[in-house]
Amino acid sequence: MRSMTGFGASSTSIDAGRLTVEVRSVNARSLDVRLKMPDLFTDATLWAEQLVRGRLRRGRVEIPIVWEADAARALWFDKAL
C-alpha cells in the first residue's frame, strides 16, 4: 500500500534568480490540487495542475512555488515555444 502523505522540496538557481518548489500531500477521498505560484508563472498553472492530476488519483496536494528574482537580471518566457 502506498501512502498519500508526503513532503518534498527542491530549489535551483539560474541566472535570473532562484526557484523553490515544495509538494505536500495528505490523505483525502478525492483529488484536491492547490497551486500557489507567483504571477510570473500564471500561464503555467493549468499545465502544472494537469501534470499532478495525471499522476495522482486522490489526496490533498499543496504546491507552493517561490521565485526570488535577481534584481540585476530579467526573466522572460517565450510563450510561442
C-alpha positions in Angstrom: 0.0 0.0 0.0 1.3 3.5 -0.9 0.9 6.4 1.5 -0.8 9.6 0.3 1.0 11.6 2.9 4.3 13.1 1.9 6.6 16.1 1.5 9.2 17.1 -1.0 11.2 20.2 -1.8 13.7 21.3 -4.3 15.3 24.6 -5.4 17.6 25.6 -8.2 19.5 28.8 -9.1 19.5 30.2 -12.6 21.0 33.4 -14.0 17.8 35.4 -13.3 17.2 34.2 -9.7 16.2 31.2 -7.5 13.2 28.9 -7.9 11.9 26.8 -5.0 9.1 24.2 -5.3 7.5 22.3 -2.4 5.0 19.5 -2.6 2.9 18.5 0.4 0.2 15.8 0.3 -2.2 14.4 2.9 -4.9 11.7 2.7 -8.3 12.6 1.2 -11.0 10.7 -0.7 -10.8 12.8 -3.8 -8.0 14.7 -5.5 -7.7 18.3 -4.5 -4.7 20.2 -6.1 -3.8 23.6 -4.8 -1.1 25.6 -6.5 0.4 28.8 -5.2 2.5 30.5 -7.8 3.9 34.0 -8.4 2.0 36.0 -11.1 5.0 35.5 -13.3 4.1 31.8 -13.7 0.3 32.2 -14.2 0.5 30.8 -17.7 1.9 27.5 -16.3 -0.8 27.0 -13.7 -3.1 24.8 -15.8 -0.1 22.8 -17.1 1.2 22.1 -13.6 -2.2 21.1 -12.3 -2.7 18.7 -15.2 0.7 17.2 -14.6 -0.3 16.4 -11.0 -3.7 15.1 -11.9 -2.1 12.8 -14.5 0.0 11.1 -11.7 -2.4 11.0 -8.7 -5.9 9.8 -8.1 -6.6 11.1 -4.6 -5.3 13.2 -1.7 -5.0 16.9 -1.0 -1.9 18.2 -2.7 -0.4 21.7 -2.0 2.3 23.0 -4.2 3.8 26.4 -3.3 6.3 27.8 -5.8 8.5 30.7 -4.7 10.5 32.8 -7.2 13.3 35.0 -5.8 14.4 37.2 -8.7 17.8 38.6 -9.2 17.2 42.3 -9.4 20.1 42.7 -11.9 18.6 40.3 -14.4 15.2 40.0 -16.0 13.3 36.7 -16.6 11.0 36.2 -19.6 9.2 33.3 -21.2 8.9 32.6 -24.9 5.1 31.9 -24.9 5.2 30.7 -28.5 7.7 28.0 -27.6 
